[in-house]
Each structure stands twice: as structure tokens, then as C-alpha cells.
Amino acid sequence: MPAVRSKRGNKSAKQVEEEEVVEETPMDAEDSIPEPPVDEPMPSADSPAPTTTALTMEERKAKMDALRQKRAASNKANRASLVEESAKAHMTARELARLEKQRKLAETLRTKADAEERGEPDAVERAKNWEWTIEENDNWEKKKARKARRADFEFHDDAHAARRRYKKDLDHIKPDLVAYNQQKELAMGLAPGSLTAFDPTGSSSQMIPTAEEQRLAAENLYRDANTLIYGDNKPSEDAIDRVVGKINKDIDKKSKFSRKRPNEDQGDITYINEHNRVFNKKIARYYDKYTAEIRASFERGTAL
């Protein structure tokens, strides 16, 4: 753009140059408002040079694959933990007892192995016997002897079966020793509390019995064939309930009992042993459909 001539009169050379620069660079309306200056941080001597943080597509895919693998491993671990907790929650008392038995057996085997390595094979039995007292050992021996006597489960006769039943029922009876000892004290003429705990706040019936009371109590407790007292016993309500409960339990057990009959659903027995039964079953599987009419004719008697 050519410079515009103007009257320069007495203006200095510097003023003339400024007017020419203004005339050569015209300003628009939008450029008339100056923008505020932006404060840019001054780089220091110790600050590192700026680096580019943009990731490439391959690096992003690798990072995504790593995250997916971590998520899959976490889901797998959570699933295993959930299955384990569910198995523990649904575990029955029988399973817990079985696991406890296996744990004790493993401990016993390990202890025996350690004792054999030390050259003391009997150390385990000795250490186990130290845990029992003499009374407990005697009771255990009596229990083993009683179990050996009752090991005969075969049926001999009705008297033997009734005796076995009676002995088995005796194991479930819990006698009232307190009432028996009170009757024994009265029959023997002993002071109250000699065989049982004495109750100082009790009635006068706990005093020393007279000779007549002792005689009647002895006849009542120790009855024989010459005793004329009969049918005077009045059982308590608890004793009656125990008898009724025992009878109902026996009836329920008898109704549920059923002798195992493995051949009931097979109809006629056409075999002589187990091997022959399996063989006949295999033959029938292939040839019954062909021989059904012949067998029915033989059963009716019209085969000839």
C-alpha cells in the first residue's frame, strides 16, 4: 500500500515514521480489543524437558489385556472361595465327624511313625493309656466283656430272644436311686441321711422310724413268696410316662421294621446261585421278546 502524503510541517522525523506505520497497518473491528496476556511459566534450569505421554494403540491393547487377565483371575479366586464356603455351609454333622476321624487317624499314624523312628514302637500305647484312670479302665473292660457275651446275634429259641431283649431294655432304664435309698433307710432302721442327703427342713417323716414302721417297710421292700401284700404300689406320673413312651417307641420301631427280601420284585426264582441269576438276566434281556409266547403256553399247559 503506497504511503499517504501528509503535511509534515515542523514534525520531527520520528513522528513521521510512526504515522507511516499506523497508516500501513489498518486494524479491524475485532482486532481493536487487545487480549489479556497469558502468564507462561518460565523454564528453570533444574526442570526436565517435557515428554510426550500419548500411548500408541499397541500399548493400549496390551494394557487392556493385562487388566482383563487380572479381572479373570480375581473372578476365578472369588468363585473358588464361594464354592468352598458353600460346601462348608452344607456340610452335615456326619461329614464333620468323618473329617475329624480322619484328622485323628492321621495324627495317630504320624505319632506312630515318629515313635518307630526313635526306636520306641510302644510309646504311643503307653502315652494313650496314661490318659485313663483305673476306674475308667475297669469300666471299659466290663463293657468289652458284656459286648463279647452279646455278640451272638443268631436266633436260637424264644427264651434266648426274650432274654436278649430284656438285657437290652435294662441298658436304657435309669433307676431312681434316691427313692430306693430312702426306702432302704426306712427298712433297715437307719437315721435319715445315712444313705442319702439329709434335709433338715423336712417333715417329721425323716425322723428315726419306729420298730413297727421298720417292720412294715422291710416287708414292703423285701417281699418273698410268703408276703401277703400285693398290688399296693402306686407309680408316679413320670414312671407312667416312661412306660408309655417305651411302648410307643417299640410299636413304631416294629412298624418300620421289614426283613430284606431281595427277590420279591423278580417274581419266580429261576436260578441256583448269584452267577446263574446274572446269566439268566442277560439272556432274558435279548430273548424274552421271542420266548414270551412259548413260556406263557407252558404255564397254561397248552404247549403240546
Disulfide bonds with the S-S distance in Angstrom:
none
